[in-house]
Amino acid sequence: MLFRWSLLVAGAISILAITQAQRTSATAEWLFADPQETIQAATRTERSVAESFTTVRVLTRREIELSGAQTIQELLERMVVDFEGQESSQHRFLSMRGAYSASEFNERMLFLLDGQPLNDVLLGNFPAMSLSTHDVERIEIAFGPGSAMYGPNAFAGVVNIITQQGETGRPSFWSGYAGRGGYNASLRWMTEQGAPYRLSVQSSLWRDPGSDRVQNNDSMVRTARIAFSQGTPERGQWRVNYLYADLDRGLVGMRYFSYPTPDDRMFWRTHYWQAEYHRAFGANSQTTRLYGVAGDTIFLKVQTQPPIAPNAPRTRMPFSQSMLAAETYYQWQLPNAQMLAGADYRFMRGSSQNHLGGSHSATNFALYAQGEWQLGRWSPILGARYDSHSLYGNQFSPRAGFTYIASEQHRFRASLGRAFRAPSFVEMYLQQFYVWIPISGNPVPLSIEGKADLRPEITFSTELGYRFLHPRWQLDLSYFTSDLDDVITVFLKDVNRPDLRQYQNLYRFRIWGWTADTVVKLSPEWTLGAGYMYVRYSGGVEEDYKPARDRTVIRLAYFKERGLSGQLVFNYPAVGQGFTDAYAWNTYLNLVYRPDERNRFNLRVDNLFNVRTEMARWVPGGRRSVWISYQRDW
């Protein structure tokens, strides 16, 4: 019933907004969902949002500032209807259109930082809450299978985080405070524009106090980033990036057991680096990059006694990982076509003497190619990638799609493709890792094991889309299906040993649904956006696997270059997980005051109406909280 009322409210607001927009000026720029924004995440080539063959979203710097989000995680789960944001055991994870997560991480989507893959080899994921929005210029999101260009982990889609560099960046300081010990501080220094080279150094520190209704839910993050660029594409351009992320997070419990973990912690310390050379030869270009990942993940967990025992001793459980990779690709511009071809090689290693049985390594070599054509009103695309992995064999990932421009106002699109997710080292080799479950009313240690011969998860996905463009409002509709096979999850290994679980290729099922997004210019300063996602499952998948099945995001924004701006966001449901869908609105308010172009004050109110929600099974969300922050640019 609440959900039906939410649809009525969203529909009434949208109809009212469209009616109001017809009486306003058509000259105002789009505040968000600008159809002329270009995106590279889907194809590695520039395409406008309105001409993409699959659903894409772009979050610009203006939207990021209006959101008040401090981390990439907050930004995606609050602003984009196609994401379901969840608070889980180790850290927050995201679900792209129902793709969910095999082991409570973000491993079914690929994260990029300025084009560099961020997903690690140990868990296959990237913790989106470990990156501050202060140094981010924009975020490009491409939904649907992306393995044809990016290989493993581009399973449900690709998120490309683009930092402030070149002409967009300037020295800046950002600091804020919230109740219960929450704070943030970020400082960026850059060389002056017009210098023969561009150097940027940025460091951030923040603490999220988490929910005040549960213990041990806080997070502390420290990051440092260095970016260097020199030259021009015509004469050859060098770019070097380095990122260090240090995440310290409390463990609040897993969905497979009911005991809280008031003392357990997780430490995630990772180094990311990339050196890239790009050269343009007229309309053609060549890009070569070396990149890598190295770091440690440490669990500090109660293993020998139940976590409810007073002063239960914690066990230090370290894991280490590294990856070294090289990639090169070429682009050719033909009269009516654009071609791309490349190769990618990766060496990966993960180790833990006690919990992975020692050290393990793997290699992956890939070749890929793509063609885009312009045939009148039709713009077809065809691409494929071949991956040869030393552990699980070969994978072929094709995709095809097209865009049809019927008129200036009506655009149609369609796509289909195959993608795969590589099993991580943890899923293949984990051992002697315990969590606690109730059996006959008593806490019993549950052992989770890996399986060395896991097969990659496979998805075959299709999408049909339509976009309507009007000078004052626009509508985007999409219908999607994903047939998943060999889905990996933790399940009972032996019926005679209920305390033993193992990762297995267990499920084969279908995800299907549709999304609708509308954006309206109420006036040159006011913009209203309303989005709805409907997701359903068919096939043999347990109920607890399924995330929230219905989601609505409504955004009302007021923006001016000077003075007071703000955004009010309604999310429904706030979060959901399996049996514990939280069918209630969660509301976020962010007010921005700019006295001039270099200073900005923020007042952010989370859970404005103090709605009680659940972040995970039996883990309640926090009450209303207030963040106050200030930013100064030079």
N, C-alpha and C positions, 0 to 999 in steps of 0.2 A: 504494500500500500504506500509506504514512504517513497519507494522508487517511482511509482506512478505519479505521485504528487511532484516529485523532482522533475520529471519530464514535462509536466504541465507548466511548472514555473519556468523552466528553461525555454519552452516553446513560447510562452507568453512574452518573456523578455525579448526573445528574438524577433517576434512579430512586431512588438512595440518599437524595437530598435530600427527595423527596416522601414516602418512607417515614418519614424522621425527622420531617418537618414534622407528620405526623398525631399525633405524641405531644407537641406543644408548644402553647403558649397561642395563642389566636386574637386576642388583644387588641393585639398589637404593631402599630404603624403600618408601612405599606409603606416600606421604605428607598428603593427605586427601582421604576419602572414602576407608580406608584400610579394605579389606574384612575379615581380621583376628581379627579386633577389636571385643570385646565382648560387649553385651548389655543385661541389665536386665529389662529395662522399659516395654518391651512387655509382658513378661511372669513371672517376678520376679525370673527367673532362668537364668543362664548365657548361652547365645547362641552367636555364632559368627555372624557377619553381613551377611556373605555369606550363612548361614544356617537358617536364620530367615524365618518364614512362612508368614510374612507380611513385607511391606516396612519399613525399619528403616534407620536412619541416626545417625552418631556419629560425633560430633565436638570436636576434641582433643585440648589440650593446645596449640599446635603449630598453629592450625588453628585459635584459638581465638586471639593469639598474632598477626598473620599475618592480620587478619581482621581489627584490629584497633578499633573494637567495644568497647564502654565503658559500654554498658548495654546489658542485655539479649535480649531486644527488638531489638536493632540494629543488633545484631549478627544473630538472626533468620530471620529477614525480608530481610537482605542483602545477606546471604550466602546460604539459603536453598530455592530451587525453589518451593517446595511444600507449602510454606507459602506466603500469600499475606499480606504485612504489610501496615497498614493504620493509618493515623493521624486523630483522631476524636475529639469529644467534650471534654470528661473528660481526657482521656489519650490515648496513642496508644493502638490499639488492633491488633490481628493477626487472620487471617483466615486460617484454615487447609483444603486445597483442596476444597475450595469453601463453607465450612460449615459456614463461615461468623459469624455474631453475632446478637443476638436478640435485644440487647439494647446498642450497642456500647461498649461492654466489651469483655473479652476473655473467656466467660463462656462456650464455646463449646469445650474446650480442658482442660485437667487436667494438672496442673503444680505440680511437686514434687521437694522438696529440700532434697537431700540425702534420698529419699524414702518417705518423709513426705508430705502429701497433703497440698497444699497452697491455693487452691480456698476457698474463704470465703463463709459465709452463707447469707450475706446481699445482695450482688450483684452476687454471684456465680462465681466470677472471681479472677484473680491475675494480677496485673499490672506488666508486664514483664520489664518495664523501671525502676522499683524501685530496681533492683538488679545490682550491678556492676560486670563486668567480672573479676575484679582483683583477687577475691578469688575463682574463678571457675576453676576446673581442666578439666572438660569435660561436655558435654551435650549429653544425649541420647534421641532420638526422635523416637517414634513408631506411625505410622499412622494406622488409622482404629479403629473400636470400641474397647474400653478397659474396658467396664463396667463389663465384666466377671471376672476381677481381682480387679478393683478399684471402681466399683459402679458409683454413680452420677458424672456427669461432664466429665468422660472419654468418651466423645461422639464421637469426630472425631479423637482423639489420645491422647498421653501422652508425656509430656516433663519432663524429669528427670534431674535436675541441680545438679551436683556432685561437691562439694567443695574440696579445697585442704586440705587434712588431711593426717595423717600417714606419710609415706615416701615421699609423693609428695609435702608436704608443707614446707615452710621455712619462716622466718621473711622477710618482704618485705615492701617497700614504693613505692607509685606510685602517680605522680602528673602531671597535664597538664593544658594548657590554650588555649582558642580560643577567637576570636574577639567577640565584643558585650557582654562582661562579662561572657563568658563561662569558666568554670574551673572544675577541679576534683582533689581530694586528697584522698588517701586511705593508711592506715597503718595496717599491720598485724604483730603480735608477736606470736611466738610459742615456746614451750619448745623444748629442743634438742632431736634429734632422739636417740632412745635407752633408754630413760627415762622410769621409770615404768608406767608412764601415759603420755598422750599427751593432751596438752591444747593449744588452739588457740583463740586469741582475735583479732578481725578485726573491723575497723570502716572506713566508707567512707562518703565523702561529695562531691557533684558535682552539677553543674548548667548547664543545656542545654538551650542556648539562644533561640532555636526554629527558626521558620521562620522569616526572616527580612522583609517579605512582608505582614505581618499581625500582629496586636497588640495582646498582652496578650497570647503569645504562649510559654512562657518559662516554665521550670520545675526546681525545686530544690529538691534534694533527700538527706536524711541523713539516714544512716544505721549503725547498730552495730550487730556483731555476735560473739557468744561464742560457742566453740565446745570443748567437753571433751571426751576422750576415755581411757579405761583402760582394761587390760586383753587380752586374746587371745580367738579365737573361740573354741579351744579345752578345755579350762578351764572356759569359760564363759567370754563374753566381754560386757562391758557397754559403751554406747554412749549417750551423752547428748548434744543437740543442742538448741540454742536460737537465734532468729533473730528479730530485731526491724527495721521496715521500716517506714520512714516518708517522704511522697511525697506531695509537694506543687506545684500545677499546675494551669496555667491559662486555662480558658474555651474558646475555639475558635469557638463554635457554633455547633449545632447538625444538622444532615442531614434532620430533619423535619422542620427546620425553617431557614430563610435567614438573620436574623439580627445578626451581630457580638456581642460578649460580651466583650467589652474592659476592664471591671473591675471585672468580675466574677472570682472566684477562687475555687479550690477544694483541700481539705486537707485529706490525707489518712494516718492514723497512726495505725500500726498494730504490734502486738506481736505474734510471732510463737515460739512454743517450742515443744520439743520431748525428751523423755527418752526411750532408747531402750536397751534390753538385748538379746544377741544372743549366742547360745550354739550349738556346733557341737558334735554329738555322732557318731564318725566314718564317714560314708557316709551320715548320716542323720543329720538334724539340726532343731532347734526350735527358733523362733523369737517372742518376745513380745514387744510391745511399747505402751506407753501413749503419747498422743500428743494433742495440743490444739491451738486455735486461739482466740485472744481478741484484740479489738481495736475500733476506731471511724473513721467515715467518715463524713466530714463536708463540705457542700456546702455553699459558700458565694455568693449569687446570687441576682440580681435585680429581685424583684417580684412585687412591687407595682407600678412601673413606667417603661416605655419602656427603654431598655438599651441605646438607643441613646439619652435620655434626659441628659442634663448636670448635673453632680453630683447626678445621680439617687441613692437613698439609697439602700444598699444591705441588704438582710435578711440572718441571720445565720441559717442554716438548719442542725442540728446534727443528726447523726444516730450512734448507737452503736451495737456491735455484739460480740458473743463469741461462742466457740465450745470446748467441752471436749470429747475426743475419746480414745478408747482402742481397740487394735488389737493384735491377735496372730495367727501365722500360722506355720505349720510343713511341712517339706520336707523329703521324703523318696527316697532313691536311690535303685532301683531294678536292676537285671541283664540287662534288656533291656528297662527299663522304669524309669521315674522320676515322682513322685507323689507329689502333694501339696494340703493342705486343711487348711482352716482358718476361723476365725470369726472376725467381726468388729462391734463395737457399737459406736454411735455418739449421743451426746446431743447438740442441736443447739439453739441459742437464738438471736433474733434481736429486737431492740426497737427504737422508736422515737415517742415522745408524740404527736407531731404535724403532722408528715408525714407518720407514720405507724399506727397511732391510738393506740399507747401504746406499750406494749411488747408482743412478740409472741415467742413460743418455739416449737420445734419438736424433735423427736427421730428417729433414723434409726438403725435397727439391720440387719446384713447380714451374710450369710454363703456362702462360695465359695470353689471350688475344681477344680483341673486341673491335667491332665495326659499327659505326653510326652513319646513317644515310639521311639525306634530305630529298624527298621525292614529292614535290608539290606540297600538299597539305599533310602528307604522311612523313613521320620520322621514325623508321624502324631501327632497332638495335639488336645485335646478336653478339654474344660473347661466351667464352668457355675457359676453363682452367683445369689442368691436369696436375695432381699432387701425388708424389711418390714418397711415402713415409716408411721409415725403417721398422716400425713396430706393428702398424695395423694395415700396411699395404697401400694400394693405389685408390685414388678417388678422382672421378670426373664430374665437374660441376658446370653444366651449361645453363644459359639463361637467354631469353628472348623477350622482346617487348616492342611496343610502338606507342606513339602519340599521334592523335589525329586532331587537327585544328579545323573544326567545322566552320567557325567564324571567330570574330574578335572576342565574343562572349562565351562560346561553347568549346570546351576542350575535352577529348576522350583519351583514355589510356588503358593499356592492358599489358600484363607481364606474366611470365611463368619462369620458374627456375628451380634448380636443385642445389642444396647446400648441405654441408656436414659440419658436425662439431667433434673435434678430436677429444678422446678421453684424456683426462689430465693424469699426471704422475700420481697424485693422491688417489684418484679413482682406481688406478691400476695396481698400486703397490702398498696402500695404507695397511698398517697392522698395529696392534696394541694401542688402539685409540679408544678410550672409554667415555661414554656418557651414562647418565643414570635414569632408569625407568622404574615405575612402580609395578611390582609383580606380587600378587596376593597382599597388597597393602604395604609391602616393604621395598625400600630402594635397592635396586640390583644393578650392578655395572653392566652396561650393554656394550659389547665390543663391535667396532666397525672395521671391516676388512675390505681391501681392494681386490680386484680380479685382473690378473695380468693379460688375459686374452679378450678384454672388452673390445667390441666393435664400435666404430664411430656412429654417432647419432646421424640420421639422415632425415631431411625434410624435402618434400616437393611442394612448392607453393605457387599459388596463382592469385592474381588480383585484377579487378576491373574497377576503373575510376572515372569520375566525371567532375569537371570544374566549370563553374559559371562565374564570369567576371563582369562586374558592373563598376562604373566609376565610384560608387559609394558603398557597395557591398559585394561580397563574394561567397560562394558556396562550394565546398569540396566534399564529394561522396566517394566511398570506396567499399568494395566487397572483397573479402580475402578468404582463402582456404589454405591450410597447411596440413599435409599428411606426414606424420612423424613415424619413424620406424627405428627400432633398436634404442629407444629412449632409456637412458641410464638413470637408475635411482637406487637408493639403499633399501634393501628388502630382506625379509626373513631368509636365512640360509638353510637352516635345519629345523624342522618342526619340533624335534626333540631338544633343540637348544634355543629357546625363545630369547636368550640373552646374546645371540650372535646374529649380526647383520652383515650383508655384503653388497657392494655395488654390483649391479647386474644390468644387462640389456633386457629390460623387462617389458616395456610397453610398445604398443602400436596403436595409434589413435589419430583422430582428426580434430584440428582446431579450425573453427570457421566463425565469421562474424562480419560486422560492417562498422564503419565510422562515418560520422557526419560532422563537418566543421563549417561554421559560418562566422564571418567577420563583417562588422558594420561600422561605417564612419557616422557616428551620431552628429558630429560637428568637427571642425578642424582640430579641436583639442580632445574630444571624447571618442573613444573607440570601445566597442563591445564585441567580444568573441564568445561563442558557445560551441562546445564540442561534446559529442556523445560516442562512446564505443560499446558495442554489443559483442560479447564473446561467448561461444558455446563449444562443448566438447562432445564427441561421439567415439565410441570404442571402449576398450577395457582399461580404463584408468581410474585409480582409486580417488574417492572424493576429496581426500586431504591434499591431493596434488594440485587441485584446481585453484587458481587465484580468483580475485573478484571478477564476476562475469559481466557486470554492467558498470559503466563509469561515465561521469559527466564532469566537465570542467567549464566553468563560466568565469570570464575575465572582463571586468569593467575598468578601463584605464583612462586617466586624464593626464595629458602631457603638455608641458610648456618648457621652452628652453631656459626660462628664468622663472623664479617664484616657486609656487607649490605645484607638485605633481603627485600622482598616486595610482594605486591599483588595488582593487578588491577582487579576490579570487575565491570561488566556491568549488570545492571538490566533493563528489559523491560517487561511490562511497569513499570515505577518507582513505581507508586501506581495507584489505581483505585477504584472507588466506584460508582456503578450504572450508572447514566447518565454521570458521569464525569470521565470516564476512561482517564488517562493521557498517551496517546500513544506516549511515547518518552523514549529514553535511559537515565538512570541516572547512573553516573560513580563515583566510589569511588577508591581512590588511597591511599595505606598505605605503607610507607617505614619504615623499622626497621634497626637500626644500633646497633650491639652488639660488643663493644670493647673487652669484656670478658664475662664469663658465668654469672656474677652477675650484669651487667649494661645493660640497654636497652634504646635507644632513639627512639621515634616515631614521624613521620610526616604524618598526615592524612589529605587528601583533599577530602571534600564532594562535590558532584555535580561538578565534575571536569570541565565539559564543559558548566556549567551554564545553564542547560536546565530548562525551566519553566514547573513546574508540579503543580498538585493540591493535597493537602493532604487530603482534604475532600471537600464536595460540596461547591464551591465558596471560598475555603480557599487555597490560593496559597502556594506552597513550597518555601523554602529559596534559596538564591543565593549561589554561591560558597563560601565555608568556609574552614578554615584551623585550625586543632588542632595540638598542639605540646605537647608531654608528655615525661616523664622520669620515669623509674622504676629501683629501686636498691634492690637486694636480698642479704641476709646475710647467 
